[in-house]
Amino acid sequence: NDEAQSLKALERFMARAGKMLAALPSRWPVRGSVNSEYGRRLSPSSGAPEFHSGIDIGAERSTPIKAPANGIVVFTGSNADYGNAVIIDHGQDVKTLYGHLQKIVVAQGQKVQRGQVVALSGNTGKSSGPHLHYEILVRGQAVNPRAFLWD
């Protein structure tokens, strides 16, 4: 009957919604003051206007950085700008990037759980002091992480 079909459709929708919510990086990867917001800013190194694709969260060197949602590590390594970096794919076209790390404690291809330590904060790459550069990418485009940070 129609009611049973509606109920089944609702159950399927709720299952999909649950997966999407689980994929959302809604936790702060590290607690600290935000030194630089997402968006236009003056470059800390050159003083020229630039677009900042994430937020910079102040963190003493060696502070544990935690996965904000379940996912799979798709990149670990070094980058000219971000120094030691990690990228986690959370599914649903959502990825998170962590930069300026002192130490990476996960491996490419590894599954991680929300709250699991993935790295230690540092001052590698183009960095004016110890902090975490945190970026959220949706379909490959950087978005404002503040829209996701609920707790």
C-alpha positions in Angstrom: 0.0 0.0 0.0 0.9 3.7 -0.3 1.7 4.1 3.4 4.2 1.2 3.5 5.9 2.6 0.4 6.1 6.0 2.0 7.6 4.5 5.1 10.2 2.6 3.1 11.1 5.7 1.2 11.4 7.6 4.5 13.7 4.9 5.9 15.9 5.0 2.8 16.1 8.8 3.1 17.0 8.7 6.8 19.7 6.1 6.1 21.2 8.4 3.5 20.9 11.4 5.8 22.6 9.5 8.6 25.5 8.7 6.3 25.8 12.3 5.2 25.7 13.6 8.8 28.4 11.0 9.8 30.6 12.3 6.9 30.4 15.9 8.1 33.5 17.1 9.8 31.6 18.8 12.6 34.2 18.6 15.3 37.2 21.0 15.8 40.4 19.0 14.9 42.2 20.9 17.7 41.1 23.5 20.3 42.6 26.9 20.0 42.1 30.5 19.0 41.6 31.1 15.3 44.5 33.4 14.2 43.4 33.7 10.6 39.9 33.2 9.1 38.8 31.8 5.8 38.6 34.3 2.9 40.6 37.4 1.7 43.5 38.5 3.8 46.9 40.0 3.6 49.6 37.3 3.2 51.6 36.9 6.4 54.8 36.4 4.4 54.5 39.0 1.5 51.9 41.4 2.8 50.1 41.1 -0.6 46.3 40.4 -0.7 45.5 36.7 -1.1 42.7 34.2 -0.6 43.1 32.0 2.5 41.4 28.7 1.8 41.1 27.5 5.4 41.4 28.7 9.0 44.5 28.8 11.1 44.0 27.5 14.6 46.7 28.3 17.1 48.2 25.2 18.7 51.5 24.6 20.5 53.9 22.3 18.7 53.0 18.6 19.2 49.4 19.2 20.0 47.3 16.2 18.9 45.2 16.8 15.8 42.0 14.7 15.7 39.9 13.5 12.8 36.6 15.5 12.9 34.7 12.6 11.2 35.2 9.0 10.0 37.1 8.7 6.8 40.1 7.3 4.8 43.5 9.0 4.7 44.1 9.8 1.0 47.3 11.9 1.4 50.2 12.1 3.8 53.3 13.9 2.8 55.0 17.2 2.3 53.8 20.3 0.4 55.6 23.5 -0.3 53.0 25.7 1.3 51.5 23.5 4.0 54.7 21.5 4.9 53.7 18.1 6.4 50.1 17.6 5.5 47.3 15.1 5.7 44.1 14.8 3.7 41.1 12.7 4.8 38.3 11.7 2.5 35.0 11.6 4.5 32.9 10.4 1.6 29.9 12.4 0.2 32.5 14.5 -1.7 33.9 16.0 1.6 37.6 16.1 2.3 39.6 17.8 5.1 43.2 19.0 4.9 45.6 19.6 7.8 48.8 21.6 7.3 52.0 22.7 9.0 52.2 19.4 10.9 55.2 18.4 13.0 54.4 14.7 12.8 51.9 12.5 10.9 50.8 9.4 12.8 48.5 7.8 10.1 49.3 6.2 6.8 47.8 6.7 3.3 44.8 4.3 2.8 44.2 4.0 6.6 40.6 4.2 7.9 40.2 6.7 10.7 37.4 7.3 13.3 36.0 10.6 14.5 38.2 11.7 17.4 41.2 9.6 16.4 44.6 11.4 16.5 46.0 11.8 12.9 48.9 14.1 13.5 50.7 16.5 15.8 50.6 20.2 15.1 53.8 22.0 14.1 55.4 24.8 12.1 56.4 23.2 8.8 56.0 24.8 5.3 55.2 28.5 4.9 54.2 29.1 8.5 54.8 32.1 10.8 54.5 30.1 14.0 53.0 26.8 15.3 49.4 26.4 14.2 47.1 24.1 12.3 46.0 25.2 8.8 42.6 23.4 8.5 40.7 23.3 5.3 37.4 21.6 4.2 36.9 20.8 0.6 33.5 20.0 -0.9 33.7 18.6 -4.5 37.3 19.8 -4.6 36.5 23.4 -3.6 37.6 25.0 -0.3 34.6 26.1 1.8 34.4 28.1 5.0 35.2 25.5 7.8 33.1 27.6 10.3 29.9 26.4 8.5 30.7 22.9 9.7 32.1 23.4 13.2 29.3 22.6 15.6 31.1 21.3 18.7 
